[in-house]
Amino acid sequence: MPSVRAQVFAVLDQTVHSIQHIDKPALRAMMPVLMKAQAEVQHALRLWLQRDGGATTFTAQRYRNAIIVLNRALASARQMEPVTAEALKHSYKTIAPLALRNLQHEWKTFSTIFEGTAMPLALDEAAVIANGKSLLWPQFESSAERYAGSIGERTKLELSVSRAKSETMDELTNRLQKNLPDIFEGERWNAERLARTETMASYSTTSAEGIGAAKEDDPELVMRWDSSIDFRRCAACASLDGKTVEPGELFHAEWYSHSKKGGMRFHSMDVDKSPLHPCCRCVVVPWREAWAKYSRRDEGSERAAA
């Protein structure tokens, strides 16, 4: 039981840390996201608790975990920013005591069944999307036109809420089709493409920021481009695989493609982080040059020799 309690409080401490590191404009943009996410989770949990045996399912536990984290996030935001405090005053009762009551309920009833399920939510990524500065769709002419104005704001809200709830790609795709039928009805592929691309973009933004912050303690850290090595990998991503740059610098990609008229066409692009294109699976990871000597290829050779 003490280990479960420590784990839960560690998750809540991480939540507070995430909220405290969001700048005020992004925090204001996050308020409707957090409140909508909390309302959705509470509604979903009530439905599960009404089922026969639903209270002891993993899904119900997942929603309880999300409520606790969202409550703590909202309480932290209330303390940080007077504007958000005013918004919360008219929307929710005392948040912190509710979070603590939920914790006590978890420890007594469910920790023996679901030990180790206290998990943080992707609040950093939700804030990146809510802030809107790192969205990829404005960079593409057709997408920028498709998601212009209020349509884009509604789409951004749904993407942000999904990340705040740490939904899967399928759940986010379903959300877009259900809540934005005027945009995505009958167009599941477009919804899935947007879900995958913007989720990867928000993850890469937070990852790059984390590497930059970690470099203050470890000057040898750099950013390394990692692309999946399979038949779906494109020439552009292949040209970046394994390249390293200092945090804040740009990756340089060079590749060739076949033109419609025949022959080869040369391309060149500079990019600060993944994804490079829609549905890109590449990620940017922390790297130290000293780690190169511990590659899987070398490890396999050593085992074979042994």
Secondary structure, DSSP 8 states (H G I E B T S, - for coil): -HHHHHHHHHHHHHHHHHHHTS-HHHHHHHHHHHHHHHHHHHHHHHHHHTSTTGGGSHHHHHHHHHHHHHHHHHHHHHHH-HHHHHHHHTT-S-HHHHHHHHHHHHHHHTTTTSTT------HHHHHHHHH-TT-SGGGSHHHHHHT-HHHHHHHHHHHHHHHHTT--HHHHHHHHHHH-HHHHTT-HHHHHHHHHHHHHHHHHHHHHHHHHHHTTT-TT-EEEEE---STT--HHHHHHTT-EE-TT--EEEEEEEE-TTSSEEEEEEEESSS--STT---EEEEE-GGGGGG-HHHHHHHHHH-
